[in-house]
Amino acid sequence: MVIKVLLTIIFLVVMVGVGIYSRKQASSVDGFVLGGRAVGPWLTAFAYGTSYFSAVVFVGYAGQFGWRYGLSSTWIGIGNAVIGSLLAWLILGRRTKLMTQHIESRTMPDFFGTRYGDQGLRVAASIIAFVFLIPYTAGVYSGISRLFEMGFDIPYEYCVVIMSILTAVYVIIGGYKATAMNDFIQGIIMLFGIVAVIVAVLNAQGGLSAAVSKLAQLPSDADPTVNGGFASWLGPDPWGLLGVIILTSLGTMGLPQMVGKFYSITDESAIRRGTIISTIFAFIVAGGCYFLGGFGRLYKPVINEATGKIAFDSIVPAMLVTLPDILIALVVLLVLSASMSTLASLVLTSSSTMTLDLIYRDKKSLPGEVEEGSIDDTVAEKVERRKVVVMRVLIVFFIVISLMLALNPPTFIAQLMGISWGALAGAFLAPFMLGLYWRRVAPDAVWACFAWGVGITVVNMLLGNPINPINCGAIAMLGGFPVVFLVSLFCRQMPRTEVDRIFECYNK
């Protein structure tokens, strides 16, 4: 216990110290939200990776999908690395950086409003982001606090409050730059932690070969007379596995807190280096998490007394409880690092979206247009400072709401977290990605995709999930592309001169 407490205190002091160190760069809106658009490849790559993987992945998804698919769940981690990291950086990195800087976009809703010349899209996107990011934030608080309750024997309520306060402190003080620097530190802990835990768990099972052999002897759930499915390459349910890969990999390209990382990186050479760093990070962390979860069936699961079903969140903790104290302390820091980085990204995204896209929804001009009635520099500076203050206040507001949900979670929170990626990426992925490449995307097509992505996932939930939420999310994401394409063919186009001014950034 002394080791766990000491390491955790050191970790938290460093996090707050980084926030204080970065406070001078958080005085303007660009500095607070984007780090002045001058964040290097290492910080950006680690910020992307640590925002991607949280306690939800390490404790929840790794346990649940590892139990369901066995060793083949490792493909989920590989998909996260190849699609969610490598392809995301290759497809979105350069074009997002250039276009958002060209049209002076600071958030994803801001991009929709300016790129498509419709401020209603900006408002709608910010509301969608607010609705589906807040419950996700509450769920992450809940996950990390459950871990602390297990590791430190501290009541759950105290854990939630402590995590909320500490996250708020360093984000409010230092903004995005503090978040990125802390993400780098947290990412290093995650890399070492996942490798150490895998080695320890496999050694406890007699080594890799022995563990795989034990897994191969287990019968399939669908047919108890057949063994070996959980140790096979594609597992007992390849199609179900594919749905999970699509949802957890492709979804990152449509999430505001993920895409926002490309807004802040320094230049194109940094994007190339960041692509490599982010992909390697995802291979180790995501691949390691799901590989570890694949051995979950070698441990006795906890049965939920209320439902009589397996408590999937207990599978990974059951694998770790027999480890030496020093490794348990490392696991606590690993999950704490993954969760705090995700939380920081979520609350910063939520507060900046509400401030810039709802409260201070300035009329924006496209590059090349003349602004009328421009304010002088002194007034503009005051407005910038006021916006930063409002964002800091809203960070507290969002954390309080998330805290209330985490302390008194209604029954639908778990379901809402499950569909949040599908709803957000289903609404945003296609119009954002196509908007970077295709000049003919129509504003009405973006409206249609918003309705499609949110509509299909919410209706599915209200009907009791007749379609598996994972598969529904994958359908929402992939279906957004034909929706945008077909509607764009038959609806009004933006004026060609406006589109040309937007796309001229790629000619430089």
TORVO-38923 format. One record per residue (C-alpha): y, z, x; residue in one letter. Coordinates in pm, whole numbers, plus 50000, padded with zeros to 5 digits. Layout:
BEGIN
[vexti [Y,Z,X],"a"];
...
END
This chain:
BEGIN
[vexti [50000,50000,50000],"m"];
[vexti [50239,50079,50286],"v"];
[vexti [50181,49732,50434],"i"];
[vexti [50235,49560,50098],"k"];
[vexti [50552,49754,50021],"v"];
[vexti [50698,49709,50371],"l"];
[vexti [50638,49333,50383],"l"];
[vexti [50776,49288,50032],"t"];
[vexti [51093,49485,50109],"i"];
[vexti [51152,49281,50427],"i"];
[vexti [51100,48960,50230],"f"];
[vexti [51345,49058,49955],"l"];
[vexti [51610,49176,50202],"v"];
[vexti [51591,48840,50381],"v"];
[vexti [51629,48654,50049],"m"];
[vexti [51944,48847,49957],"v"];
[vexti [52077,48815,50315],"g"];
[vexti [52048,48436,50298],"v"];
[vexti [52245,48441,49973],"g"];
[vexti [52526,48637,50138],"i"];
[vexti [52520,48405,50441],"y"];
[vexti [52557,48097,50216],"s"];
[vexti [52830,48232,49988],"r"];
[vexti [53116,48039,50153],"k"];
[vexti [52952,47705,50071],"q"];
[vexti [52922,47797,49703],"a"];
[vexti [53292,47805,49618],"s"];
[vexti [53310,47451,49469],"s"];
[vexti [53098,47287,49203],"v"];
[vexti [52940,47040,49447],"d"];
[vexti [52877,47323,49692],"g"];
[vexti [52727,47555,49430],"f"];
[vexti [52511,47295,49251],"v"];
[vexti [52429,47043,49526],"l"];
[vexti [52499,47219,49856],"g"];
[vexti [52785,46974,49917],"g"];
[vexti [52534,46684,49909],"r"];
[vexti [52463,46762,50275],"a"];
[vexti [52125,46937,50272],"v"];
[vexti [51890,46817,50545],"g"];
[vexti [51535,46675,50510],"p"];
[vexti [51346,46994,50596],"w"];
[vexti [51536,47213,50350],"l"];
[vexti [51522,46946,50077],"t"];
[vexti [51151,46876,50126],"a"];
[vexti [51061,47245,50114],"f"];
[vexti [51294,47301,49817],"a"];
[vexti [51114,47021,49635],"y"];
[vexti [50769,47157,49718],"g"];
[vexti [50838,47522,49644],"t"];
[vexti [51004,47433,49312],"s"];
[vexti [50694,47228,49229],"y"];
[vexti [50435,47501,49289],"f"];
[vexti [50473,47850,49144],"s"];
[vexti [50255,48138,49022],"a"];
[vexti [50167,47914,48728],"v"];
[vexti [49988,47677,48967],"v"];
[vexti [49836,47932,49204],"f"];
[vexti [49718,48186,48946],"v"];
[vexti [49705,47997,48616],"g"];
[vexti [49629,47629,48672],"y"];
[vexti [49410,47673,48982],"a"];
[vexti [49197,47929,48799],"g"];
[vexti [49174,47742,48469],"q"];
[vexti [49115,47392,48604],"f"];
[vexti [48898,47516,48890],"g"];
[vexti [48674,47685,48635],"w"];
[vexti [48668,47375,48415],"r"];
[vexti [48620,47103,48679],"y"];
[vexti [48482,47283,48986],"g"];
[vexti [48552,47132,49326],"l"];
[vexti [48674,46809,49167],"s"];
[vexti [48989,47000,49065],"s"];
[vexti [49097,46937,49426],"t"];
[vexti [49188,46586,49305],"w"];
[vexti [49469,46746,49105],"i"];
[vexti [49624,46876,49428],"g"];
[vexti [49575,46538,49597],"i"];
[vexti [49738,46368,49297],"g"];
[vexti [50029,46612,49320],"n"];
[vexti [50074,46515,49686],"a"];
[vexti [50035,46137,49648],"v"];
[vexti [50202,46080,49309],"i"];
[vexti [50414,46389,49258],"g"];
[vexti [50550,46397,49614],"s"];
[vexti [50494,46075,49812],"l"];
[vexti [50555,45825,49530],"l"];
[vexti [50830,46037,49379],"a"];
[vexti [51023,46029,49706],"w"];
[vexti [50954,45659,49766],"l"];
[vexti [51045,45548,49412],"i"];
[vexti [51329,45788,49332],"l"];
[vexti [51465,45929,49658],"g"];
[vexti [51697,45660,49792],"r"];
[vexti [51807,45512,49460],"r"];
[vexti [51874,45852,49304],"t"];
[vexti [52082,45961,49602],"k"];
[vexti [52291,45641,49609],"l"];
[vexti [52348,45594,49236],"m"];
[vexti [52420,45958,49150],"t"];
[vexti [52668,45983,49436],"q"];
[vexti [52825,45651,49335],"h"];
[vexti [52880,45750,48970],"i"];
[vexti [52955,46113,49070],"e"];
[vexti [52668,46255,48869],"s"];
[vexti [52576,46619,48935],"r"];
[vexti [52296,46675,48683],"t"];
[vexti [52032,46468,48507],"m"];
[vexti [52210,46486,48166],"p"];
[vexti [52528,46381,48347],"d"];
[vexti [52336,46079,48482],"f"];
[vexti [52230,45973,48133],"f"];
[vexti [52583,46005,47995],"g"];
[vexti [52750,45811,48278],"t"];
[vexti [52479,45556,48358],"r"];
[vexti [52448,45451,47993],"y"];
[vexti [52810,45504,47890],"g"];
[vexti [52718,45744,47608],"d"];
[vexti [52827,46106,47633],"q"];
[vexti [52608,46189,47333],"g"];
[vexti [52308,46128,47559],"l"];
[vexti [52453,46379,47802],"r"];
[vexti [52474,46645,47531],"v"];
[vexti [52128,46571,47390],"a"];
[vexti [51967,46580,47735],"a"];
[vexti [52131,46911,47821],"s"];
[vexti [52002,47066,47496],"i"];
[vexti [51650,46937,47562],"i"];
[vexti [51661,47078,47916],"a"];
[vexti [51788,47415,47788],"f"];
[vexti [51520,47447,47518],"v"];
[vexti [51226,47368,47745],"f"];
[vexti [51339,47527,48073],"l"];
[vexti [51410,47876,47938],"i"];
[vexti [51056,47950,47810],"p"];
[vexti [50916,47806,48134],"y"];
[vexti [51135,48049,48327],"t"];
[vexti [51012,48339,48112],"a"];
[vexti [50652,48238,48176],"g"];
[vexti [50700,48233,48553],"v"];
[vexti [50859,48580,48538],"y"];
[vexti [50560,48697,48340],"s"];
[vexti [50309,48547,48585],"g"];
[vexti [50463,48697,48899],"i"];
[vexti [50511,49034,48731],"s"];
[vexti [50144,49049,48628],"r"];
[vexti [50052,48997,48992],"l"];
[vexti [50281,49280,49103],"f"];
[vexti [50137,49505,48837],"e"];
[vexti [49791,49439,48980],"m"];
[vexti [49886,49464,49347],"g"];
[vexti [50129,49757,49337],"f"];
[vexti [50024,49942,49021],"d"];
[vexti [50386,49925,48896],"i"];
[vexti [50438,49891,48518],"p"];
[vexti [50485,49531,48407],"y"];
[vexti [50827,49595,48253],"e"];
[vexti [50969,49730,48580],"y"];
[vexti [50834,49430,48771],"c"];
[vexti [50999,49180,48536],"v"];
[vexti [51337,49355,48560],"v"];
[vexti [51324,49383,48942],"i"];
[vexti [51233,49014,48986],"m"];
[vexti [51512,48911,48748],"s"];
[vexti [51777,49109,48934],"i"];
[vexti [51673,48992,49280],"l"];
[vexti [51657,48626,49181],"t"];
[vexti [51997,48650,49015],"a"];
[vexti [52158,48811,49321],"v"];
[vexti [52085,48542,49578],"y"];
[vexti [52135,48247,49343],"v"];
[vexti [52468,48378,49207],"i"];
[vexti [52599,48459,49554],"i"];
[vexti [52484,48156,49751],"g"];
[vexti [52416,47877,49498],"g"];
[vexti [52199,47578,49590],"y"];
[vexti [52232,47613,49967],"k"];
[vexti [52100,47971,49953],"a"];
[vexti [51822,47855,49725],"t"];
[vexti [51726,47573,49965],"a"];
[vexti [51730,47799,50272],"m"];
[vexti [51519,48060,50094],"n"];
[vexti [51285,47785,49974],"d"];
[vexti [51226,47691,50338],"f"];
[vexti [51134,48049,50430],"i"];
[vexti [50919,48083,50120],"q"];
[vexti [50750,47751,50195],"g"];
[vexti [50645,47867,50542],"i"];
[vexti [50488,48177,50384],"i"];
[vexti [50307,47958,50127],"m"];
[vexti [50163,47730,50399],"l"];
[vexti [50022,48012,50608],"f"];
[vexti [49918,48213,50303],"g"];
[vexti [49708,47948,50132],"i"];
[vexti [49522,47859,50452],"v"];
[vexti [49446,48225,50530],"a"];
[vexti [49325,48297,50176],"v"];
[vexti [49092,47993,50167],"i"];
[vexti [48936,48089,50499],"v"];
[vexti [48887,48451,50385],"a"];
[vexti [48734,48357,50048],"v"];
[vexti [48493,48105,50201],"l"];
[vexti [48386,48353,50470],"n"];
[vexti [48312,48606,50196],"a"];
[vexti [48076,48349,50041],"q"];
[vexti [47899,48279,50371],"g"];
[vexti [48101,47974,50471],"g"];
[vexti [48189,47639,50315],"l"];
[vexti [47834,47499,50301],"s"];
[vexti [47692,47813,50143],"a"];
[vexti [47973,47828,49887],"a"];
[vexti [47923,47463,49787],"v"];
[vexti [47547,47517,49761],"s"];
[vexti [47597,47813,49527],"k"];
[vexti [47835,47606,49316],"l"];
[vexti [47584,47319,49296],"a"];
[vexti [47323,47552,49146],"q"];
[vexti [47539,47638,48843],"l"];
[vexti [47458,47467,48510],"p"];
[vexti [47708,47252,48322],"s"];
[vexti [47883,47395,48015],"d"];
[vexti [47807,47081,47814],"a"];
[vexti [47438,47065,47914],"d"];
[vexti [47288,47389,48057],"p"];
[vexti [46984,47194,48181],"t"];
[vexti [47195,46995,48428],"v"];
[vexti [47313,47152,48755],"n"];
[vexti [47551,47029,49024],"g"];
[vexti [47845,46905,48815],"g"];
[vexti [48085,47162,48954],"f"];
[vexti [48011,47057,49312],"a"];
[vexti [48032,46681,49249],"s"];
[vexti [48314,46444,49344],"w"];
[vexti [48436,46375,48991],"l"];
[vexti [48317,46692,48820],"g"];
[vexti [48179,46737,48468],"p"];
[vexti [48476,46577,48284],"d"];
[vexti [48645,46294,48480],"p"];
[vexti [48866,46178,48191],"w"];
[vexti [48995,46527,48123],"g"];
[vexti [49061,46563,48495],"l"];
[vexti [49261,46239,48494],"l"];
[vexti [49485,46372,48216],"g"];
[vexti [49564,46682,48420],"v"];
[vexti [49642,46472,48728],"i"];
[vexti [49884,46251,48531],"i"];
[vexti [50062,46544,48366],"l"];
[vexti [50104,46758,48679],"t"];
[vexti [50180,46467,48915],"s"];
[vexti [50380,46207,48724],"l"];
[vexti [50574,46475,48540],"g"];
[vexti [50775,46580,48844],"t"];
[vexti [50965,46251,48837],"m"];
[vexti [51118,46345,48502],"g"];
[vexti [51200,46714,48552],"l"];
[vexti [51569,46798,48607],"p"];
[vexti [51502,47076,48859],"q"];
[vexti [51288,46840,49070],"m"];
[vexti [51494,46521,49058],"v"];
[vexti [51807,46721,49137],"g"];
[vexti [51679,46771,49491],"k"];
[vexti [51745,46403,49565],"f"];
[vexti [52110,46442,49464],"y"];
[vexti [52181,46681,49750],"s"];
[vexti [52006,46529,50053],"i"];
[vexti [52233,46406,50334],"t"];
[vexti [52147,46037,50387],"d"];
[vexti [51877,45771,50380],"e"];
[vexti [51723,45866,50715],"s"];
[vexti [51685,46222,50587],"a"];
[vexti [51508,46083,50280],"i"];
[vexti [51250,45909,50500],"r"];
[vexti [51177,46227,50694],"r"];
[vexti [51179,46436,50378],"g"];
[vexti [50916,46208,50223],"t"];
[vexti [50670,46283,50502],"i"];
[vexti [50742,46656,50511],"i"];
[vexti [50718,46698,50133],"s"];
[vexti [50389,46507,50112],"t"];
[vexti [50222,46711,50387],"i"];
[vexti [50346,47033,50225],"f"];
[vexti [50199,46930,49888],"a"];
[vexti [49865,46831,50042],"f"];
[vexti [49827,47175,50200],"i"];
[vexti [49965,47394,49920],"v"];
[vexti [49855,47207,49605],"a"];
[vexti [49532,47078,49755],"g"];
[vexti [49456,47426,49887],"g"];
[vexti [49531,47598,49553],"c"];
[vexti [49301,47376,49349],"y"];
[vexti [49031,47369,49619],"f"];
[vexti [49032,47749,49614],"l"];
[vexti [49020,47756,49234],"g"];
[vexti [48717,47527,49241],"g"];
[vexti [48506,47820,49363],"f"];
[vexti [48613,48040,49071],"g"];
[vexti [48272,48024,48901],"r"];
[vexti [48120,48215,49192],"l"];
[vexti [48307,48522,49069],"y"];
[vexti [48267,48719,48746],"k"];
[vexti [48549,48634,48505],"p"];
[vexti [48738,48880,48288],"v"];
[vexti [48682,48840,47915],"i"];
[vexti [48982,48876,47686],"n"];
[vexti [48883,49149,47441],"e"];
[vexti [49104,49012,47162],"a"];
[vexti [48971,48655,47170],"t"];
[vexti [48634,48699,47337],"g"];
[vexti [48718,48409,47569],"k"];
[vexti [48759,48392,47946],"i"];
[vexti [49099,48509,48071],"a"];
[vexti [49168,48219,48306],"f"];
[vexti [49460,48398,48471],"d"];
[vexti [49215,48661,48595],"s"];
[vexti [48993,48419,48788],"i"];
[vexti [49201,48382,49105],"v"];
[vexti [49287,48757,49120],"p"];
[vexti [48914,48830,49090],"a"];
[vexti [48856,48612,49396],"m"];
[vexti [49124,48796,49593],"l"];
[vexti [49065,49160,49500],"v"];
[vexti [48796,49208,49767],"t"];
[vexti [49011,49075,50052],"l"];
[vexti [49147,49307,50326],"p"];
[vexti [49478,49480,50250],"d"];
[vexti [49677,49266,50492],"i"];
[vexti [49555,48949,50318],"l"];
[vexti [49631,49090,49975],"i"];
[vexti [49983,49161,50099],"a"];
[vexti [50002,48799,50218],"l"];
[vexti [49883,48677,49876],"v"];
[vexti [50150,48885,49703],"v"];
[vexti [50415,48729,49927],"l"];
[vexti [50261,48383,49875],"l"];
[vexti [50285,48402,49497],"v"];
[vexti [50620,48582,49511],"l"];
[vexti [50757,48304,49732],"s"];
[vexti [50625,48030,49506],"a"];
[vexti [50759,48195,49193],"s"];
[vexti [51104,48303,49314],"m"];
[vexti [51177,47954,49447],"s"];
[vexti [51080,47801,49113],"t"];
[vexti [51282,48060,48921],"l"];
[vexti [51591,48001,49135],"a"];
[vexti [51567,47626,49078],"s"];
[vexti [51519,47668,48702],"l"];
[vexti [51811,47905,48642],"v"];
[vexti [52045,47702,48865],"l"];
[vexti [51950,47382,48682],"t"];
[vexti [51995,47544,48341],"s"];
[vexti [52334,47699,48419],"s"];
[vexti [52477,47386,48583],"s"];
[vexti [52359,47169,48294],"t"];
[vexti [52517,47393,48032],"m"];
[vexti [52842,47427,48227],"t"];
[vexti [52896,47066,48331],"l"];
[vexti [52738,46886,48036],"d"];
[vexti [52832,47103,47738],"l"];
[vexti [53118,47342,47818],"i"];
[vexti [53318,47125,48065],"y"];
[vexti [53217,46780,47950],"r"];
[vexti [53491,46590,48131],"d"];
[vexti [53563,46229,48045],"k"];
[vexti [53424,46032,48337],"k"];
[vexti [53525,45690,48462],"s"];
[vexti [53292,45444,48626],"l"];
[vexti [53348,45342,48989],"p"];
[vexti [53627,45086,49001],"g"];
[vexti [53798,45207,48685],"e"];
[vexti [54143,45365,48693],"v"];
[vexti [54163,45720,48563],"e"];
[vexti [54453,45797,48336],"e"];
[vexti [54630,46128,48328],"g"];
[vexti [54476,46263,48646],"s"];
[vexti [54555,46626,48723],"i"];
[vexti [54704,46736,49053],"d"];
[vexti [54496,46891,49332],"d"];
[vexti [54604,47251,49262],"t"];
[vexti [54500,47237,48899],"v"];
[vexti [54178,47056,48987],"a"];
[vexti [54089,47327,49239],"e"];
[vexti [54146,47597,48976],"k"];
[vexti [53924,47410,48730],"v"];
[vexti [53651,47380,48995],"e"];
[vexti [53662,47753,49064],"r"];
[vexti [53650,47826,48692],"r"];
[vexti [53341,47609,48653],"k"];
[vexti [53164,47797,48933],"v"];
[vexti [53248,48129,48766],"v"];
[vexti [53111,48003,48434],"v"];
[vexti [52791,47887,48605],"m"];
[vexti [52745,48228,48763],"r"];
[vexti [52794,48397,48427],"v"];
[vexti [52547,48159,48264],"l"];
[vexti [52289,48232,48534],"i"];
[vexti [52301,48594,48421],"v"];
[vexti [52282,48478,48059],"f"];
[vexti [51974,48262,48120],"f"];
[vexti [51800,48532,48321],"i"];
[vexti [51864,48789,48045],"v"];
[vexti [51720,48554,47780],"i"];
[vexti [51418,48482,48000],"s"];
[vexti [51379,48854,48065],"l"];
[vexti [51380,48931,47691],"m"];
[vexti [51114,48666,47629],"l"];
[vexti [50904,48789,47921],"a"];
[vexti [50925,49152,47802],"l"];
[vexti [50836,49062,47442],"n"];
[vexti [50651,48732,47464],"p"];
[vexti [50585,48574,47123],"p"];
[vexti [50251,48405,47073],"t"];
[vexti [50396,48056,47114],"f"];
[vexti [50536,48110,47464],"i"];
[vexti [50213,48013,47635],"a"];
[vexti [50187,47700,47422],"q"];
[vexti [50552,47611,47478],"l"];
[vexti [50508,47644,47853],"m"];
[vexti [50209,47414,47832],"g"];
[vexti [50406,47140,47657],"i"];
[vexti [50737,47186,47841],"s"];
[vexti [50645,46944,48119],"w"];
[vexti [50522,46689,47868],"g"];
[vexti [50834,46719,47651],"a"];
[vexti [51083,46709,47939],"l"];
[vexti [50915,46433,48138],"a"];
[vexti [50822,46244,47820],"g"];
[vexti [51190,46234,47724],"a"];
[vexti [51349,46185,48068],"f"];
[vexti [51104,46008,48301],"l"];
[vexti [51116,45650,48171],"a"];
[vexti [51493,45620,48106],"p"];
[vexti [51574,45786,48438],"f"];
[vexti [51337,45582,48654],"m"];
[vexti [51404,45251,48478],"l"];
[vexti [51776,45326,48481],"g"];
[vexti [51767,45321,48861],"l"];
[vexti [51598,44979,48877],"y"];
[vexti [51648,44779,48557],"w"];
[vexti [51996,44669,48452],"r"];
[vexti [51894,44592,48093],"r"];
[vexti [51803,44942,47977],"v"];
[vexti [51990,44994,47650],"a"];
[vexti [52149,45326,47546],"p"];
[vexti [51957,45312,47216],"d"];
[vexti [51633,45290,47416],"a"];
[vexti [51720,45618,47587],"v"];
[vexti [51774,45781,47246],"w"];
[vexti [51439,45646,47133],"a"];
[vexti [51263,45787,47439],"c"];
[vexti [51423,46130,47387],"f"];
[vexti [51290,46130,47030],"a"];
[vexti [50948,46005,47146],"w"];
[vexti [50895,46256,47427],"g"];
[vexti [51011,46565,47241],"v"];
[vexti [50878,46452,46904],"g"];
[vexti [50517,46384,46999],"i"];
[vexti [50474,46708,47195],"t"];
[vexti [50644,46933,46938],"v"];
[vexti [50466,46776,46639],"v"];
[vexti [50135,46810,46822],"n"];
[vexti [50204,47180,46881],"m"];
[vexti [50311,47242,46519],"l"];
[vexti [49991,47076,46394],"l"];
[vexti [49783,47314,46606],"g"];
[vexti [49731,47081,46905],"n"];
[vexti [49486,46827,46757],"p"];
[vexti [49543,46642,47086],"i"];
[vexti [49483,46855,47393],"n"];
[vexti [49835,46957,47515],"p"];
[vexti [49755,46824,47864],"i"];
[vexti [49652,46482,47731],"n"];
[vexti [49944,46483,47486],"c"];
[vexti [50186,46540,47773],"g"];
[vexti [50033,46253,47969],"a"];
[vexti [50062,46025,47662],"i"];
[vexti [50427,46128,47617],"a"];
[vexti [50512,46038,47978],"m"];
[vexti [50328,45706,47995],"l"];
[vexti [50431,45605,47643],"g"];
[vexti [50799,45642,47728],"g"];
[vexti [50793,45327,47942],"f"];
[vexti [50692,45081,47667],"p"];
[vexti [50930,45261,47427],"v"];
[vexti [51227,45206,47660],"v"];
[vexti [51123,44850,47745],"f"];
[vexti [51064,44732,47387],"l"];
[vexti [51372,44896,47235],"v"];
[vexti [51588,44757,47517],"s"];
[vexti [51476,44404,47431],"l"];
[vexti [51609,44427,47075],"f"];
[vexti [51913,44657,47101],"c"];
[vexti [52269,44619,47222],"r"];
[vexti [52317,44600,47598],"q"];
[vexti [52585,44768,47804],"m"];
[vexti [52876,44541,47911],"p"];
[vexti [52771,44346,48217],"r"];
[vexti [53080,44444,48414],"t"];
[vexti [53000,44814,48371],"e"];
[vexti [52640,44764,48479],"v"];
[vexti [52751,44564,48783],"d"];
[vexti [52989,44844,48889],"r"];
[vexti [52706,45097,48863],"i"];
[vexti [52452,44891,49058],"f"];
[vexti [52690,44783,49334],"e"];
[vexti [52594,45104,49522],"c"];
[vexti [52271,44936,49630],"y"];
[vexti [52459,44651,49799],"n"];
[vexti [52628,44872,50057],"k"];
END
